């Protein structure tokens, strides 16, 4: 991991480690990172989560329930992070690089969480009724980089895959896509057109 964490991200990860210890878990998981982001109260991730009604106490209560239900079993890796948490950290560094940042911040950690399917953090968010797409959109708006992102980015978050509707060759042969023409700049403007 070539990138360094910002002070706020380091603080969030320190809180994550403390939560794991308090909950008597032998590893820092994605759910603890989520709680750490909420405990660190000045970062972008904290603001986005709380603006979307995800509160620290709810997350901690949900983690306790999940630990009781799952038995709190987790694999520990070097540094005390679970393999999934380590993957989130690596993704966070990739996101920081993608946005041209020298340091990885809380916003990149939250992006890492939102991009990884099947984690305890995503399960907690889902159980709390948080919409990952809405969280990512709000996060990107806070980061003020929505305009610089490729169009595919908002749809690549952890969501169940939906089948694309089947395209008809006959329909494609005899029609034109107005959306495609507009993107290519080949559609005449309707407003302001002379009579």
Secondary structure, DSSP 4 states (H G I P E B T S, - for coil): --SEEPHHHHHHHHHHHHHHHHTT-SSB-HHHHHHHHHHS-SSHHHHHHHHTT--HHHHHHHHHHHHHHHTT-----GGGB-HHHHHHHHHHHHHHHHTT-SEE-HHHHHHHHHT-TT-HHHHHHHHTT--HHHHHHHHHHHHT-GGGS-TTGGGGSS----PPPPPPHHHHHH---HHHHHHTT-S--STT---
